[in-house]
Amino acid sequence: MISGSDLSESYAAGDIDYIRGVRKRIIVVARGPFLFPMINPVITKKSGEYRTEESCLSLEGVRRCTRYREIEVDYLDRHFKLQHGKYKDFIAQIIQHEIDHFEGILI
C-alpha cells in the first residue's frame, strides 16, 4: 500500500501474490478502468530520484524511501508476449514498491 496526502489509510494501490512452486512474479496494474498483469517485470531505466513516504500492508506505519519519477519496465503480458512500458509519477512509484517486494525489500 502506498499512501499520500490525498489517499486514505485503507487504500491499497498495488498488490502482488506468491504462488507456491510457481516461479512467476506478477503485478496487477490499474490504469484508469483497465487492469493488466505485468509478469516478471524488470526495471530497465530510471530517472528523477526523490525521497518519499510509503506505507505497506506488510508493515505498520509509514517509512521513508527512495523512488524514481520515471521508469521503463520490460515484462510479459497476459499472453506471455514481451512488452516495454514507460511509467511516471504515482504509477511508477507503485510498480517500484511492488518489485521491491519480489526482491525481499520492505520499505
MMTF fields as JSON, N, C-alpha, C and O atoms, coordinates in Angstrom:
{
  "mmtfVersion": "1.0.0",
  "mmtfProducer": "UNKNOWN",
  "numBonds": 427,
  "numAtoms": 428,
  "numGroups": 107,
  "numChains": 1,
  "numModels": 1,
  "chainsPerModel": [1],
  "groupsPerChain": [107],
  "chainIdList": ["A"],
  "bondAtomList": [4, 2, 8, 6, 12, 10, 16, 14, 20, 18, 24, 22, 28, 26, 32, 30, 36, 34, 40, 38, 44, 42, 48, 46, 52, 50, 56, 54, 60, 58, 64, 62, 68, 66, 72, 70, 76, 74, 80, 78, 84, 82, 88, 86, 92, 90, 96, 94, 100, 98, 104, 102, 108, 106, 112, 110, 116, 114, 120, 118, 124, 122, 128, 126, 132, 130, 136, 134, 140, 138, 144, 142, 148, 146, 152, 150, 156, 154, 160, 158, 164, 162, 168, 166, 172, 170, 176, 174, 180, 178, 184, 182, 188, 186, 192, 190, 196, 194, 200, 198, 204, 202, 208, 206, 212, 210, 216, 214, 220, 218, 224, 222, 228, 226, 232, 230, 236, 234, 240, 238, 244, 242, 248, 246, 252, 250, 256, 254, 260, 258, 264, 262, 268, 266, 272, 270, 276, 274, 280, 278, 284, 282, 288, 286, 292, 290, 296, 294, 300, 298, 304, 302, 308, 306, 312, 310, 316, 314, 320, 318, 324, 322, 328, 326, 332, 330, 336, 334, 340, 338, 344, 342, 348, 346, 352, 350, 356, 354, 360, 358, 364, 362, 368, 366, 372, 370, 376, 374, 380, 378, 384, 382, 388, 386, 392, 390, 396, 394, 400, 398, 404, 402, 408, 406, 412, 410, 416, 414, 420, 418, 424, 422],
  "bondOrderList": [1, 1, 1, 1, 1, 1, 1, 1, 1, 1, 1, 1, 1, 1, 1, 1, 1, 1, 1, 1, 1, 1, 1, 1, 1, 1, 1, 1, 1, 1, 1, 1, 1, 1, 1, 1, 1, 1, 1, 1, 1, 1, 1, 1, 1, 1, 1, 1, 1, 1, 1, 1, 1, 1, 1, 1, 1, 1, 1, 1, 1, 1, 1, 1, 1, 1, 1, 1, 1, 1, 1, 1, 1, 1, 1, 1, 1, 1, 1, 1, 1, 1, 1, 1, 1, 1, 1, 1, 1, 1, 1, 1, 1, 1, 1, 1, 1, 1, 1, 1, 1, 1, 1, 1, 1, 1],
  "groupList": [{"groupName": "MET", "atomNameList": ["N", "CA", "C", "O"], "elementList": ["N", "C", "C", "O"], "formalChargeList": [0, 0, 0, 0], "bondAtomList": [1, 0, 2, 1, 3, 2], "bondOrderList": [1, 1, 2], "singleLetterCode": "M", "chemCompType": "L-PEPTIDE LINKING"}, {"groupName": "ILE", "atomNameList": ["N", "CA", "C", "O"], "elementList": ["N", "C", "C", "O"], "formalChargeList": [0, 0, 0, 0], "bondAtomList": [1, 0, 2, 1, 3, 2], "bondOrderList": [1, 1, 2], "singleLetterCode": "I", "chemCompType": "L-PEPTIDE LINKING"}, {"groupName": "SER", "atomNameList": ["N", "CA", "C", "O"], "elementList": ["N", "C", "C", "O"], "formalChargeList": [0, 0, 0, 0], "bondAtomList": [1, 0, 2, 1, 3, 2], "bondOrderList": [1, 1, 2], "singleLetterCode": "S", "chemCompType": "L-PEPTIDE LINKING"}, {"groupName": "GLY", "atomNameList": ["N", "CA", "C", "O"], "elementList": ["N", "C", "C", "O"], "formalChargeList": [0, 0, 0, 0], "bondAtomList": [1, 0, 2, 1, 3, 2], "bondOrderList": [1, 1, 2], "singleLetterCode": "G", "chemCompType": "PEPTIDE LINKING"}, {"groupName": "ASP", "atomNameList": ["N", "CA", "C", "O"], "elementList": ["N", "C", "C", "O"], "formalChargeList": [0, 0, 0, 0], "bondAtomList": [1, 0, 2, 1, 3, 2], "bondOrderList": [1, 1, 2], "singleLetterCode": "D", "chemCompType": "L-PEPTIDE LINKING"}, {"groupName": "LEU", "atomNameList": ["N", "CA", "C", "O"], "elementList": ["N", "C", "C", "O"], "formalChargeList": [0, 0, 0, 0], "bondAtomList": [1, 0, 2, 1, 3, 2], "bondOrderList": [1, 1, 2], "singleLetterCode": "L", "chemCompType": "L-PEPTIDE LINKING"}, {"groupName": "GLU", "atomNameList": ["N", "CA", "C", "O"], "elementList": ["N", "C", "C", "O"], "formalChargeList": [0, 0, 0, 0], "bondAtomList": [1, 0, 2, 1, 3, 2], "bondOrderList": [1, 1, 2], "singleLetterCode": "E", "chemCompType": "L-PEPTIDE LINKING"}, {"groupName": "TYR", "atomNameList": ["N", "CA", "C", "O"], "elementList": ["N", "C", "C", "O"], "formalChargeList": [0, 0, 0, 0], "bondAtomList": [1, 0, 2, 1, 3, 2], "bondOrderList": [1, 1, 2], "singleLetterCode": "Y", "chemCompType": "L-PEPTIDE LINKING"}, {"groupName": "ALA", "atomNameList": ["N", "CA", "C", "O"], "elementList": ["N", "C", "C", "O"], "formalChargeList": [0, 0, 0, 0], "bondAtomList": [1, 0, 2, 1, 3, 2], "bondOrderList": [1, 1, 2], "singleLetterCode": "A", "chemCompType": "L-PEPTIDE LINKING"}, {"groupName": "ARG", "atomNameList": ["N", "CA", "C", "O"], "elementList": ["N", "C", "C", "O"], "formalChargeList": [0, 0, 0, 0], "bondAtomList": [1, 0, 2, 1, 3, 2], "bondOrderList": [1, 1, 2], "singleLetterCode": "R", "chemCompType": "L-PEPTIDE LINKING"}, {"groupName": "VAL", "atomNameList": ["N", "CA", "C", "O"], "elementList": ["N", "C", "C", "O"], "formalChargeList": [0, 0, 0, 0], "bondAtomList": [1, 0, 2, 1, 3, 2], "bondOrderList": [1, 1, 2], "singleLetterCode": "V", "chemCompType": "L-PEPTIDE LINKING"}, {"groupName": "LYS", "atomNameList": ["N", "CA", "C", "O"], "elementList": ["N", "C", "C", "O"], "formalChargeList": [0, 0, 0, 0], "bondAtomList": [1, 0, 2, 1, 3, 2], "bondOrderList": [1, 1, 2], "singleLetterCode": "K", "chemCompType": "L-PEPTIDE LINKING"}, {"groupName": "PRO", "atomNameList": ["N", "CA", "C", "O"], "elementList": ["N", "C", "C", "O"], "formalChargeList": [0, 0, 0, 0], "bondAtomList": [1, 0, 2, 1, 3, 2], "bondOrderList": [1, 1, 2], "singleLetterCode": "P", "chemCompType": "L-PEPTIDE LINKING"}, {"groupName": "PHE", "atomNameList": ["N", "CA", "C", "O"], "elementList": ["N", "C", "C", "O"], "formalChargeList": [0, 0, 0, 0], "bondAtomList": [1, 0, 2, 1, 3, 2], "bondOrderList": [1, 1, 2], "singleLetterCode": "F", "chemCompType": "L-PEPTIDE LINKING"}, {"groupName": "ASN", "atomNameList": ["N", "CA", "C", "O"], "elementList": ["N", "C", "C", "O"], "formalChargeList": [0, 0, 0, 0], "bondAtomList": [1, 0, 2, 1, 3, 2], "bondOrderList": [1, 1, 2], "singleLetterCode": "N", "chemCompType": "L-PEPTIDE LINKING"}, {"groupName": "THR", "atomNameList": ["N", "CA", "C", "O"], "elementList": ["N", "C", "C", "O"], "formalChargeList": [0, 0, 0, 0], "bondAtomList": [1, 0, 2, 1, 3, 2], "bondOrderList": [1, 1, 2], "singleLetterCode": "T", "chemCompType": "L-PEPTIDE LINKING"}, {"groupName": "CYS", "atomNameList": ["N", "CA", "C", "O"], "elementList": ["N", "C", "C", "O"], "formalChargeList": [0, 0, 0, 0], "bondAtomList": [1, 0, 2, 1, 3, 2], "bondOrderList": [1, 1, 2], "singleLetterCode": "C", "chemCompType": "L-PEPTIDE LINKING"}, {"groupName": "HIS", "atomNameList": ["N", "CA", "C", "O"], "elementList": ["N", "C", "C", "O"], "formalChargeList": [0, 0, 0, 0], "bondAtomList": [1, 0, 2, 1, 3, 2], "bondOrderList": [1, 1, 2], "singleLetterCode": "H", "chemCompType": "L-PEPTIDE LINKING"}, {"groupName": "GLN", "atomNameList": ["N", "CA", "C", "O"], "elementList": ["N", "C", "C", "O"], "formalChargeList": [0, 0, 0, 0], "bondAtomList": [1, 0, 2, 1, 3, 2], "bondOrderList": [1, 1, 2], "singleLetterCode": "Q", "chemCompType": "L-PEPTIDE LINKING"}],
  "groupTypeList": [0, 1, 2, 3, 2, 4, 5, 2, 6, 2, 7, 8, 8, 3, 4, 1, 4, 7, 1, 9, 3, 10, 9, 11, 9, 1, 1, 10, 10, 8, 9, 3, 12, 13, 5, 13, 12, 0, 1, 14, 12, 10, 1, 15, 11, 11, 2, 3, 6, 7, 9, 15, 6, 6, 2, 16, 5, 2, 5, 6, 3, 10, 9, 9, 16, 15, 9, 7, 9, 6, 1, 6, 10, 4, 7, 5, 4, 9, 17, 13, 11, 5, 18, 17, 3, 11, 7, 11, 4, 13, 1, 8, 18, 1, 1, 18, 17, 6, 1, 4, 17, 13, 6, 3, 1, 5, 1],
  "groupIdList": [1, 2, 3, 4, 5, 6, 7, 8, 9, 10, 11, 12, 13, 14, 15, 16, 17, 18, 19, 20, 21, 22, 23, 24, 25, 26, 27, 28, 29, 30, 31, 32, 33, 34, 35, 36, 37, 38, 39, 40, 41, 42, 43, 44, 45, 46, 47, 48, 49, 50, 51, 52, 53, 54, 55, 56, 57, 58, 59, 60, 61, 62, 63, 64, 65, 66, 67, 68, 69, 70, 71, 72, 73, 74, 75, 76, 77, 78, 79, 80, 81, 82, 83, 84, 85, 86, 87, 88, 89, 90, 91, 92, 93, 94, 95, 96, 97, 98, 99, 100, 101, 102, 103, 104, 105, 106, 107],
  "secStructList": [7, 7, 7, 7, 6, 6, 1, 7, 6, 6, 7, 7, 7, 7, 7, 5, 7, 7, 7, 6, 6, 7, 7, 7, 7, 3, 3, 3, 3, 3, 3, 6, 6, 3, 3, 3, 3, 3, 3, 3, 3, 3, 3, 3, 3, 3, 3, 3, 3, 3, 3, 3, 3, 3, 3, 7, 6, 6, 1, 1, 1, 3, 3, 3, 3, 3, 3, 3, 3, 3, 3, 3, 3, 3, 3, 3, 7, 6, 6, 7, 7, 3, 3, 3, 3, 3, 3, 3, 2, 2, 2, 2, 2, 2, 2, 2, 2, 2, 2, 2, 2, 2, 6, 6, 7, 7, 7],
  "xCoordList": [0.845, 0.0, 0.891, 1.869, 0.558, 1.294, 0.301, -0.757, 0.632, -0.323, 0.307, 1.518, -0.505, -0.076, -1.079, -2.03, -0.886, -1.769, -3.201, -4.135, -3.386, -4.732, -5.339, -6.408, -4.674, -5.165, -5.524, -4.867, -6.566, -6.947, -6.054, -5.392, -6.027, -5.184, -5.617, -4.805, -6.865, -7.346, -7.198, -7.68, -6.552, -6.433, -5.218, -4.1, -5.42, -4.308, -4.139, -5.054, -2.985, -2.752, -2.186, -2.375, -1.508, -0.907, -0.881, -1.01, -0.713, -0.645, 0.116, 0.112, 0.772, 1.433, 0.982, 0.413, 1.231, 0.9, 1.962, 2.566, 2.177, 3.13, 2.354, 1.46, 2.685, 2.056, 3.125, 4.114, 2.935, 3.938, 4.27, 3.371, 5.55, 6.002, 5.988, 6.45, 5.475, 5.426, 6.443, 6.415, 7.336, 8.395, 8.005, 8.657, 6.954, 6.494, 6.324, 5.871, 6.692, 6.472, 5.399, 5.593, 4.282, 3.139, 2.659, 2.387, 2.563, 1.961, 0.731, 0.781, -0.361, -1.54, -1.616, -1.682, -1.605, -1.561, -2.909, -3.499, -3.386, -4.617, -4.252, -3.542, -4.749, -4.581, -5.976, -6.541, -6.523, -7.904, -8.79, -8.625, -9.734, -10.64, -10.045, -10.709, -8.799, -8.21, -7.223, -6.449, -7.256, -6.295, -5.463, -6.001, -4.155, -3.33, -2.191, -1.627, -1.86, -0.765, 0.586, 0.713, 1.576, 2.973, 3.641, 3.824, 4.002, 4.615, 6.126, 6.654, 6.812, 8.276, 8.793, 9.677, 8.251, 8.699, 10.133, 10.574, 10.848, 12.221, 12.348, 12.051, 12.785, 13.022, 14.318, 15.377, 14.22, 15.385, 15.996, 17.143, 15.237, 15.732, 14.971, 13.78, 15.665, 15.005, 15.675, 16.882, 14.87, 15.408, 14.54, 13.375, 15.129, 14.392, 14.266, 13.163, 15.381, 15.365, 14.744, 14.988, 13.929, 13.345, 13.074, 12.998, 12.929, 12.587, 11.105, 10.554, 10.456, 9.032, 8.717, 9.604, 7.456, 6.997, 5.972, 5.115, 6.065, 5.116, 4.688, 5.404, 3.511, 3.086, 2.857, 2.834, 2.69, 2.61, 1.697, 1.679, 0.939, 0.075, 0.893, 0.361, 2.184, 3.06, 3.645, 4.218, 3.514, 4.125, 3.146, 2.163, 3.434, 2.662, 3.376, 4.605, 2.615, 3.19, 3.656, 3.389, 4.366, 4.865, 6.384, 6.947, 7.033, 8.501, 9.011, 8.354, 10.184, 10.84, 11.511, 12.002, 11.532, 12.222, 12.61, 12.144, 13.454, 13.882, 13.159, 13.086, 12.622, 11.933, 12.416, 13.198, 11.943, 12.279, 11.0, 10.045, 10.976, 9.769, 9.398, 8.217, 10.405, 10.144, 10.915, 12.098, 10.215, 10.859, 10.423, 9.374, 11.253, 10.9, 10.97, 11.876, 10.0, 9.864, 9.664, 8.84, 10.42, 10.177, 9.388, 9.689, 8.383, 7.556, 6.821, 6.763, 6.27, 5.414, 3.967, 3.586, 3.156, 1.733, 0.981, 1.603, -0.333, -1.114, -1.047, -1.42, -0.57, -0.38, 1.083, 1.491, 1.865, 3.293, 4.094, 5.096, 3.626, 4.366, 5.179, 4.685, 6.426, 7.302, 6.769, 6.449, 6.679, 6.217, 7.26, 8.068, 7.222, 8.077, 7.175, 6.479, 7.19, 6.342, 7.126, 8.133, 6.642, 7.208, 6.155, 4.996, 6.564, 5.635, 6.247, 7.467, 5.388, 5.893, 4.97, 3.825, 5.516, 4.79, 4.225, 4.943, 2.957, 2.378, 2.414, 2.759, 2.066, 2.077, 3.495, 3.677, 4.506, 5.898, 6.262, 6.964, 5.784, 6.058, 5.454, 6.102, 4.242, 3.587, 4.374, 4.633, 4.751, 5.486, 6.81, 7.176, 7.525, 8.796, 8.57, 9.333, 7.526, 7.201, 6.959, 7.496, 6.151, 5.81, 7.007, 7.177, 7.836, 9.041, 9.989, 10.649, 10.072, 10.884, 10.47, 11.324, 9.164, 8.693, 9.256, 9.627, 9.325, 9.883, 11.322, 11.768, 12.032, 13.436, 13.59, 14.708, 12.473, 12.533, 12.761, 13.119, 12.559, 12.776, 11.438, 10.488, 11.379, 10.22, 10.66, 11.705, 9.88, 10.269, 10.741, 11.103],
  "yCoordList": [-1.163, 0.0, 1.226, 1.293, 2.173, 3.424, 4.517, 4.614, 5.331, 6.37, 7.734, 7.905, 8.669, 10.051, 10.947, 10.462, 12.238, 13.163, 13.08, 13.44, 12.606, 12.536, 11.14, 10.898, 10.211, 8.845, 8.524, 8.987, 7.732, 7.324, 6.18, 5.549, 5.909, 4.857, 3.473, 2.548, 3.29, 1.972, 1.7, 0.676, 2.581, 2.468, 1.635, 1.963, 0.561, -0.248, 0.047, -0.186, 0.553, 0.971, -0.149, -0.139, -1.097, -2.183, -3.442, -3.405, -4.561, -5.827, -6.841, -6.794, -7.763, -8.885, -10.126, -10.045, -11.265, -12.519, -13.542, -13.5, -14.446, -15.521, -16.815, -17.09, -17.613, -18.901, -19.949, -20.005, -20.763, -21.747, -22.656, -23.216, -22.802, -23.688, -23.064, -23.694, -21.851, -21.185, -20.061, -19.21, -20.045, -19.038, -17.889, -17.638, -17.212, -16.04, -14.912, -15.124, -13.729, -12.528, -11.743, -11.324, -11.542, -10.913, -9.705, -9.791, -8.582, -7.364, -7.086, -7.203, -6.723, -6.289, -4.778, -4.236, -4.099, -2.646, -2.11, -2.635, -1.071, -0.398, 0.898, 1.739, 1.052, 2.312, 2.72, 2.154, 3.71, 4.084, 2.9, 2.284, 2.563, 1.445, 0.081, -0.941, 0.05, -1.189, -1.776, -1.049, -3.081, -3.819, -4.671, -5.307, -4.685, -5.572, -6.132, -5.438, -7.405, -8.006, -7.68, -7.537, -7.568, -7.465, -8.712, -8.835, -9.634, -10.886, -10.748, -10.352, -11.082, -10.976, -9.595, -9.504, -8.514, -7.172, -6.885, -7.29, -6.164, -5.747, -4.271, -3.879, -3.462, -2.042, -1.936, -2.368, -1.356, -1.257, 0.139, 0.308, 1.134, 2.508, 3.277, 3.048, 4.194, 5.018, 6.377, 6.501, 7.402, 8.751, 9.585, 9.27, 10.641, 11.558, 11.062, 10.997, 10.713, 10.206, 11.222, 12.424, 10.712, 11.562, 10.726, 9.499, 11.398, 10.751, 10.946, 12.009, 9.914, 9.987, 9.12, 8.468, 9.114, 8.243, 7.276, 7.662, 6.013, 4.998, 4.187, 4.086, 3.621, 2.619, 1.337, 1.345, 0.241, -1.064, -1.967, -1.896, -2.815, -3.764, -4.772, -5.41, -4.927, -5.861, -5.272, -6.007, -3.967, -3.285, -2.29, -1.889, -1.911, -0.85, 0.477, 0.528, 1.543, 2.872, 3.276, 2.608, 4.4, 4.994, 5.046, 5.287, 4.821, 4.836, 5.64, 5.723, 6.226, 6.976, 5.993, 4.948, 6.324, 5.505, 6.36, 7.49, 5.816, 6.484, 5.856, 4.632, 6.694, 6.237, 7.076, 8.011, 6.732, 7.449, 7.886, 7.114, 9.12, 9.675, 8.988, 8.846, 8.562, 7.902, 6.585, 6.522, 5.538, 4.234, 3.616, 3.95, 2.714, 1.883, 0.444, 0.063, -0.352, -1.718, -2.684, -2.442, -3.774, -4.893, -5.93, -6.185, -6.528, -7.527, -8.358, -7.991, -9.464, -10.281, -9.909, -9.709, -9.816, -9.537, -10.848, -11.902, -10.784, -11.98, -13.07, -14.216, -12.713, -13.7, -14.132, -14.813, -13.721, -14.016, -13.442, -14.014, -12.294, -11.562, -10.469, -9.802, -10.29, -9.281, -7.882, -7.551, -7.075, -5.693, -4.772, -5.192, -3.519, -2.483, -1.29, -0.799, -0.831, 0.299, 1.391, 1.139, 2.624, 3.788, 4.296, 4.482, 4.518, 4.927, 6.084, 6.189, 6.945, 8.068, 8.35, 7.903, 9.104, 9.592, 8.447, 7.494, 8.53, 7.592, 6.148, 5.253, 5.899, 4.519, 3.952, 2.766, 4.782, 4.345, 3.989, 3.008, 4.783, 4.527, 3.192, 2.418, 2.92, 1.658, 0.475, -0.495, 0.556, -0.541, -0.78, -1.929, 0.28, 0.141, -0.534, -1.414, -0.119, -0.681, -2.188, -2.969, -2.584, -3.999, -4.827, -5.955, -4.305, -5.02, -5.187, -6.22, -4.197, -4.339, -5.566, -6.276, -5.816, -6.991, -8.282, -9.19, -8.375, -9.559, -9.799, -10.94, -8.712, -8.794, -8.927, -8.944, -9.022, -9.148, -7.832, -7.813, -6.727, -5.398, -4.86, -4.71, -4.576, -3.898, -2.499, -2.313, -1.513, -0.129, 0.157, 1.295],
  "zCoordList": [0.0, 0.0, 0.0, 0.744, -0.817, -0.868, -0.532, -1.154, 0.44, 0.794, 0.578, 0.716, 0.249, 0.093, 0.771, 1.384, 0.672, 1.364, 0.85, 1.566, -0.387, -0.941, -0.841, -1.4, -0.134, -0.025, 1.414, 2.347, 1.588, 2.934, 3.389, 2.565, 4.668, 5.223, 4.769, 4.808, 4.339, 3.96, 2.46, 1.976, 1.728, 0.28, -0.091, 0.306, -0.848, -1.346, -2.826, -3.616, -3.202, -4.589, -5.444, -6.661, -4.857, -5.618, -4.795, -3.572, -5.474, -4.751, -5.583, -6.813, -4.882, -5.528, -4.799, -3.71, -5.393, -4.738, -5.081, -6.153, -4.171, -4.381, -4.518, -3.718, -5.523, -5.717, -5.487, -6.218, -4.495, -4.119, -5.299, -5.927, -5.597, -6.652, -8.045, -8.996, -8.189, -9.49, -9.478, -8.589, -10.446, -10.492, -11.416, -12.43, -11.056, -11.799, -10.789, -9.664, -11.21, -10.411, -11.134, -12.276, -10.486, -11.163, -10.369, -9.171, -11.066, -10.525, -11.374, -12.599, -10.739, -11.486, -11.363, -10.26, -12.512, -12.56, -13.031, -13.975, -12.374, -12.796, -13.493, -12.94, -14.723, -15.464, -15.901, -16.838, -15.209, -15.476, -15.148, -14.094, -16.031, -15.753, -16.107, -15.935, -16.602, -17.083, -16.082, -15.459, -15.936, -15.13, -16.073, -16.979, -15.863, -16.68, -15.84, -14.994, -16.086, -15.336, -15.964, -17.18, -15.109, -15.528, -14.968, -13.757, -15.848, -15.425, -15.535, -16.574, -14.445, -14.357, -14.777, -15.629, -14.187, -14.566, -14.128, -13.053, -15.01, -14.718, -15.08, -16.208, -14.134, -14.411, -15.207, -14.751, -16.404, -17.28, -17.306, -17.719, -16.87, -16.856, -15.792, -15.581, -15.12, -14.109, -14.052, -14.261, -13.765, -13.663, -12.729, -12.486, -12.22, -11.347, -9.922, -9.378, -9.32, -7.946, -6.985, -7.088, -6.042, -5.0, -3.757, -3.822, -2.636, -1.363, -1.114, -1.4, -0.578, -0.288, 0.924, 1.477, 1.333, 2.406, 1.839, 1.044, 2.252, 1.834, 3.045, 4.041, 2.928, 3.89, 3.11, 1.879, 3.826, 3.177, 3.984, 5.212, 3.306, 4.007, 4.808, 5.716, 4.484, 5.188, 6.468, 7.272, 6.67, 7.806, 8.423, 7.8, 9.64, 10.277, 10.087, 10.069, 9.946, 9.877, 8.493, 7.494, 8.475, 7.239, 7.326, 8.394, 6.205, 6.179, 4.99, 3.953, 5.156, 4.071, 3.12, 3.547, 1.845, 0.859, -0.345, -0.493, -1.186, -2.41, -3.582, -3.693, -4.46, -5.671, -6.848, -6.678, -8.039, -9.268, -9.953, -10.046, -10.433, -11.062, -12.37, -12.687, -13.131, -14.41, -14.47, -14.137, -14.904, -15.066, -16.395, -16.946, -16.883, -18.027, -17.554, -16.813, -17.992, -17.5, -18.664, -19.546, -18.66, -19.557, -18.768, -17.601, -19.394, -18.72, -19.761, -20.934, -19.328, -20.179, -19.897, -18.743, -20.956, -20.753, -20.48, -20.353, -20.393, -20.047, -21.112, -20.858, -22.303, -23.373, -23.457, -24.397, -22.455, -22.353, -23.519, -23.948, -24.022, -25.051, -24.362, -23.453, -24.796, -24.205, -24.497, -25.639, -23.457, -23.567, -22.939, -22.111, -23.348, -22.764, -22.472, -23.36, -21.233, -20.868, -20.184, -19.523, -20.355, -19.673, -18.701, -19.07, -17.459, -16.415, -15.639, -15.513, -15.125, -14.345, -13.174, -13.118, -12.253, -11.086, -10.244, -9.94, -9.869, -8.898, -9.386, -8.614, -10.643, -11.159, -11.135, -10.858, -11.421, -11.344, -9.905, -9.661, -8.965, -7.547, -7.121, -6.416, -7.534, -7.183, -7.737, -7.024, -9.004, -9.635, -8.905, -8.66, -8.559, -7.835, -6.48, -6.084, -5.781, -4.47, -4.578, -3.793, -5.555, -5.7, -6.166, -5.704, -7.061, -7.48, -6.3, -6.188, -5.422, -4.211, -3.398, -2.868, -3.298, -2.565, -3.158, -2.414, -4.486, -5.125, -4.676, -4.556, -4.433, -4.025, -2.513, -1.998, -1.807, -0.346, 0.357, 1.534, -0.347, 0.234, 0.74, -0.028, 2.015, 2.604, 2.954, 3.577, 2.563, 2.758, 4.118, 4.419]
}
